[in-house]
């Protein structure tokens, strides 16, 4: 009887454990406490590719060729960060034209939460683009972005940059007048940026966080009650800030046929930090028949504008052209965008 009773107790305990596990698993599926495993490869038309390379490949295709690649990524790995990038590419266009207004992008990205409720990149984008639309909502997205980064840290290679999240959260709280909270986020951003750029050499010999320091100095100037900061904040001129912290890379560059023979229209998204890093101009360059022996990139060409579009004319026909664009603040240019490829007739 004792053995039988022990057996019953074990069965009861086992049944209870399974029930608890099922409850936890169900709750996780509802509130999103599990991390999405990112695929390493993807198969397309019988060939297997590293998924990041496959996604990058789409950037060099025309929009008509790019859409099937993006839709295949979404179908094969619908909840992954790469699938979010693909959905974002599609959502930010109307009739193949890239729309760059913050309000449009913000409204287009919100429905993607249905597919990517724990995406740190989606929440960062909603924070960035929503800051000028609905700052309270944007801050809530920023908080979720930080939680997603923490939760997915060991599982996703495509996490959003936590330093960038803290930086934008600082801007948002500063705009609301919540200066203590803003400074805490700025401090976190500085700490993370310093770790990230530890090996980077700057000719002016000061911190790479100049833009954030400028915001902290402004807060201290207007609110002396906050007192000195323990992290040794220093005062810098705007020119030093521009020299140290270049603009981010423009994103989502696309190339379409222009209205005249031999012309190509380029469109892109401004860097997410365009406002804070004082973008004054965009630079473009191209190469014809990139893989040919005589295929050389041109020098950077100034567009002379902060508009996120540019049209080349007079290009030679009968070949593939690949384009890139970079932002500059007048002192230093940032990283170039993705490549956009098109055949010019």
C-alpha positions as CSV (number, residue, x, y, z in Angstrom):
1,X,0.0,0.0,0.0
2,X,2.8,2.3,0.8
3,X,4.4,1.7,-2.6
4,X,1.0,2.2,-4.2
5,X,0.5,5.5,-2.3
6,X,4.0,6.6,-3.3
7,X,3.2,5.9,-6.9
8,X,0.0,7.9,-6.6
9,X,1.9,10.8,-5.1
10,X,4.4,10.7,-7.9
11,X,1.6,10.7,-10.4
12,X,-0.1,13.6,-8.7
13,X,3.1,15.6,-8.5
14,X,4.0,14.8,-12.1
15,X,0.5,15.8,-13.3
16,X,0.7,19.0,-11.3
17,X,4.1,19.8,-12.8
18,X,2.9,19.3,-16.3
19,X,-0.2,21.5,-15.7
20,X,2.0,24.3,-14.3
21,X,4.3,24.0,-17.4
22,X,1.4,24.2,-19.7
23,X,0.0,27.2,-18.0
24,X,3.4,29.0,-18.1
25,X,3.9,28.0,-21.8
26,X,0.5,29.3,-22.6
27,X,1.1,32.5,-20.8
28,X,4.4,33.0,-22.6
29,X,2.7,32.6,-25.9
30,X,0.3,35.3,-25.0
31,X,2.6,37.9,-23.4
32,X,5.7,37.1,-25.5
33,X,8.2,35.9,-23.0
34,X,10.0,33.6,-25.4
35,X,12.7,34.6,-27.8
36,X,12.4,34.0,-31.5
37,X,15.2,31.8,-32.8
38,X,16.8,33.4,-35.8
39,X,17.4,31.1,-38.8
40,X,20.9,30.9,-40.2
41,X,20.0,29.9,-43.7
42,X,17.2,30.0,-46.2
43,X,16.4,28.0,-49.3
44,X,15.2,29.7,-52.5
45,X,14.8,28.1,-55.9
46,X,16.6,25.0,-54.7
47,X,19.7,26.9,-53.4
48,X,20.6,27.5,-49.8
49,X,21.9,31.0,-48.7
50,X,23.0,32.5,-45.4
51,X,19.8,34.4,-44.6
52,X,21.5,37.8,-43.9
53,X,23.3,37.5,-47.3
54,X,20.0,36.6,-48.9
55,X,18.3,39.7,-47.4
56,X,21.2,42.0,-48.4
57,X,21.0,40.6,-51.9
58,X,17.5,42.0,-52.2
59,X,18.9,45.5,-51.8
60,X,20.7,45.3,-55.1
61,X,17.6,44.2,-57.1
62,X,14.9,46.3,-58.7
63,X,11.7,46.6,-56.7
64,X,9.9,44.2,-59.0
65,X,12.7,41.6,-58.3
66,X,13.0,42.5,-54.7
67,X,9.4,41.8,-53.6
68,X,9.5,38.0,-54.2
69,X,12.7,37.8,-52.1
70,X,11.2,39.7,-49.3
71,X,8.0,37.7,-49.3
72,X,9.9,34.5,-49.3
73,X,11.9,35.6,-46.2
74,X,8.5,36.4,-44.5
75,X,7.0,33.1,-45.5
76,X,10.0,31.0,-44.3
77,X,10.6,32.8,-41.0
78,X,7.6,34.9,-40.3
79,X,8.5,35.9,-36.7
80,X,12.2,36.6,-37.1
81,X,13.9,40.0,-37.1
82,X,14.9,39.5,-40.7
83,X,11.3,39.0,-41.6
84,X,10.6,42.3,-39.8
85,X,13.2,44.1,-42.0
86,X,11.4,42.6,-45.0
87,X,8.0,43.7,-43.8
88,X,9.3,47.1,-43.1
89,X,10.7,47.4,-46.6
90,X,7.3,46.6,-48.1
91,X,5.3,48.7,-45.6
92,X,7.2,51.9,-46.3
93,X,6.3,52.0,-50.0
94,X,3.3,53.1,-51.9
95,X,3.2,52.0,-55.6
96,X,6.9,51.1,-55.4
97,X,7.7,54.7,-54.2
98,X,9.5,55.1,-50.9
99,X,7.6,57.3,-48.4
100,X,9.9,59.0,-45.9
101,X,7.6,61.1,-43.7
102,X,7.8,60.1,-40.1
103,X,4.0,60.1,-39.6
104,X,3.4,57.7,-42.5
105,X,6.2,55.3,-41.4
106,X,5.0,55.4,-37.8
107,X,1.4,54.5,-38.8
108,X,2.6,51.8,-41.3
109,X,4.9,50.1,-38.8
110,X,2.4,49.8,-35.9
111,X,0.4,47.0,-37.5
112,X,3.6,44.9,-37.7
113,X,3.4,44.5,-33.9
114,X,0.9,41.7,-34.7
115,X,3.7,39.7,-36.2
116,X,6.7,40.9,-34.2
117,X,5.5,41.8,-30.7
118,X,9.0,41.3,-29.2
119,X,11.1,42.9,-32.0
120,X,13.6,45.3,-30.5
121,X,14.1,46.8,-34.0
122,X,10.4,47.4,-34.5
123,X,10.1,49.0,-31.1
124,X,13.2,51.2,-31.8
125,X,11.7,52.3,-35.1
126,X,8.4,53.2,-33.4
127,X,10.3,55.1,-30.8
128,X,12.4,57.0,-33.5
129,X,9.6,57.8,-35.9
130,X,6.9,58.2,-33.3
131,X,8.7,60.7,-31.2
132,X,7.4,63.7,-33.2
133,X,3.9,62.1,-33.5
134,X,3.0,60.7,-30.1
135,X,5.8,61.1,-27.7
136,X,4.1,59.2,-24.8
137,X,3.5,56.2,-27.1
138,X,7.0,56.4,-28.5
139,X,8.5,56.2,-25.0
140,X,6.4,53.1,-24.2
141,X,7.8,51.6,-27.4
142,X,11.3,52.5,-26.2
143,X,10.8,50.7,-22.9
144,X,9.6,47.6,-24.8
145,X,12.7,47.9,-27.1
146,X,15.0,47.8,-24.0
147,X,13.1,44.8,-22.6
148,X,13.3,43.0,-25.9
149,X,17.0,43.6,-26.2
150,X,17.5,42.2,-22.7
151,X,15.3,39.2,-23.3
152,X,16.7,38.3,-26.7
153,X,20.3,39.1,-25.9
154,X,21.5,35.5,-26.1
155,X,19.2,34.5,-28.9
156,X,19.2,37.1,-31.6
157,X,22.1,38.4,-33.7
158,X,19.8,41.2,-35.0
159,X,19.0,43.0,-31.8
160,X,18.6,46.8,-32.0
161,X,21.5,48.8,-30.5
162,X,20.7,49.5,-26.8
163,X,22.9,52.6,-26.8
164,X,20.8,54.0,-29.6
165,X,17.6,53.2,-27.7
166,X,18.8,54.9,-24.6
167,X,20.0,58.0,-26.6
168,X,16.6,58.5,-28.2
169,X,14.8,57.8,-24.9
170,X,16.9,60.6,-23.5
171,X,15.8,63.0,-26.2
172,X,12.2,62.0,-25.7
173,X,12.3,62.5,-21.9
174,X,14.2,65.8,-22.3
175,X,11.4,67.1,-24.7
176,X,8.8,66.2,-22.0
177,X,10.9,68.0,-19.3
178,X,11.7,64.9,-17.4
179,X,15.3,65.8,-17.0
180,X,16.4,63.4,-14.3
181,X,15.1,60.5,-16.4
182,X,16.6,61.9,-19.6
183,X,20.1,62.2,-18.0
184,X,19.8,58.6,-16.7
185,X,19.2,57.4,-20.3
186,X,22.0,59.6,-21.6
187,X,24.4,58.1,-19.0
188,X,23.5,54.6,-20.1
189,X,23.9,55.6,-23.8
190,X,27.4,57.1,-23.1
191,X,28.5,54.0,-21.2
192,X,27.4,51.7,-24.0
193,X,28.8,53.8,-26.8
194,X,32.1,54.1,-25.0
195,X,32.3,50.3,-24.7
196,X,31.3,49.9,-28.4
197,X,33.8,52.5,-29.7
198,X,36.6,51.6,-27.2
199,X,39.2,50.9,-29.9
200,X,38.2,53.9,-32.2
201,X,40.7,56.7,-32.5
202,X,39.5,60.3,-32.6
203,X,41.8,63.0,-33.8
204,X,40.3,65.6,-31.5
205,X,40.9,63.5,-28.4
206,X,37.5,63.7,-26.8
207,X,34.6,61.4,-26.1
208,X,32.6,60.0,-29.0
209,X,29.4,60.9,-27.2
210,X,29.7,64.7,-27.9
211,X,26.1,65.1,-29.1
212,X,24.7,63.5,-25.9
213,X,27.1,65.6,-23.7
214,X,25.8,68.7,-25.4
215,X,22.2,67.7,-24.4
216,X,23.4,67.1,-20.8
217,X,25.2,70.4,-20.6
218,X,22.1,72.2,-21.9
219,X,19.9,70.5,-19.2
220,X,22.4,71.4,-16.5
221,X,22.5,75.0,-17.8
222,X,18.8,75.3,-17.6
223,X,18.4,73.3,-14.4
224,X,21.4,74.0,-12.1
225,X,19.5,72.3,-9.3
226,X,20.6,68.9,-10.8
227,X,24.2,69.7,-9.9
228,X,27.4,68.2,-11.3
229,X,27.4,64.7,-12.8
230,X,29.6,61.9,-11.5
231,X,30.6,60.8,-15.0
232,X,32.8,63.8,-15.6
233,X,30.8,65.4,-18.3
234,X,32.8,68.0,-20.3
235,X,31.7,71.0,-22.3
236,X,32.2,70.9,-26.1
237,X,31.6,73.1,-29.0
238,X,29.0,72.1,-31.7
239,X,31.9,71.8,-34.2
240,X,33.7,69.3,-32.1
241,X,30.4,67.3,-31.8
242,X,30.1,67.2,-35.6
243,X,33.7,66.1,-36.0
244,X,33.3,63.2,-33.5
245,X,29.9,61.8,-34.2
246,X,29.1,61.2,-37.9
247,X,25.6,60.6,-39.2
248,X,24.3,57.1,-39.4
249,X,23.9,55.4,-42.8
250,X,20.9,56.2,-44.9
251,X,18.6,53.2,-45.3
252,X,16.3,51.6,-47.8
253,X,18.1,53.0,-50.9
254,X,16.2,52.1,-54.1
255,X,16.9,52.9,-57.8
256,X,14.2,53.2,-60.4
257,X,14.3,54.2,-64.1
258,X,14.0,57.9,-64.6
259,X,11.7,59.8,-67.0
260,X,14.3,60.1,-69.8
261,X,16.7,57.5,-71.4
262,X,19.9,57.0,-69.4
263,X,18.4,58.5,-66.2
264,X,18.0,56.8,-62.8
265,X,16.1,58.2,-59.8
266,X,17.4,57.3,-56.3
267,X,15.3,57.5,-53.1
268,X,16.2,56.6,-49.6
269,X,15.4,57.1,-45.9
270,X,17.3,59.7,-43.9
271,X,19.5,58.4,-41.1
272,X,17.6,57.9,-37.9
273,X,19.9,60.4,-36.2
274,X,19.7,63.0,-39.0
275,X,18.2,65.7,-36.8
276,X,20.6,65.2,-33.9
277,X,23.7,64.9,-36.1
278,X,23.0,68.0,-38.4
279,X,22.9,66.4,-41.8
280,X,23.8,69.1,-44.3
281,X,24.2,67.1,-47.6
282,X,24.0,63.7,-49.2
283,X,26.7,62.1,-51.3
284,X,26.1,59.6,-54.0
285,X,28.4,57.3,-56.1
286,X,27.9,54.5,-58.6
287,X,29.7,51.8,-60.6
288,X,28.8,50.4,-64.0
289,X,29.2,46.7,-64.5
290,X,30.6,46.2,-61.0
291,X,32.2,42.8,-61.7
292,X,33.9,43.8,-65.0
293,X,37.6,44.5,-65.0
294,X,37.0,48.2,-65.8
295,X,34.2,48.5,-63.3
296,X,35.3,51.3,-60.9
297,X,33.3,53.3,-58.4
298,X,33.1,57.0,-59.1
299,X,34.2,59.5,-56.4
300,X,31.5,60.7,-54.0
301,X,29.2,63.3,-55.7
302,X,27.4,65.9,-53.7
303,X,23.7,66.2,-54.2
304,X,23.8,69.7,-52.8
305,X,20.7,69.0,-50.8
306,X,19.2,67.4,-47.8
307,X,16.4,65.9,-49.9
308,X,16.2,62.1,-49.8
309,X,16.1,61.7,-53.5
310,X,18.4,62.4,-56.4
311,X,18.2,61.8,-60.2
312,X,21.2,60.9,-62.4
313,X,21.0,61.7,-66.1
314,X,23.2,61.0,-69.0
315,X,24.2,57.5,-67.9
316,X,25.5,55.2,-70.6
317,X,22.9,52.6,-71.6
318,X,23.2,48.8,-71.8
319,X,24.6,47.9,-68.4
320,X,23.9,47.4,-64.7
321,X,24.6,50.3,-62.4
322,X,25.0,50.0,-58.6
323,X,24.5,53.1,-56.4
324,X,25.2,54.0,-52.8
325,X,24.4,57.1,-50.7
326,X,26.0,58.6,-47.6
327,X,25.0,61.5,-45.3
328,X,27.5,64.2,-44.2
329,X,27.3,66.9,-41.6
330,X,29.8,69.1,-43.5
331,X,32.8,67.8,-41.6
332,X,32.6,64.0,-41.8
333,X,30.5,61.6,-43.8
334,X,28.8,58.6,-42.2
335,X,28.7,55.0,-43.3
336,X,27.2,54.4,-46.8
337,X,23.8,52.9,-47.4
338,X,22.9,49.6,-48.9
339,X,23.5,49.1,-52.6
340,X,20.7,49.7,-55.1
341,X,21.1,48.0,-58.6
342,X,19.3,48.7,-61.8
343,X,19.8,48.0,-65.5
344,X,19.9,51.2,-67.6
345,X,18.6,50.9,-71.1
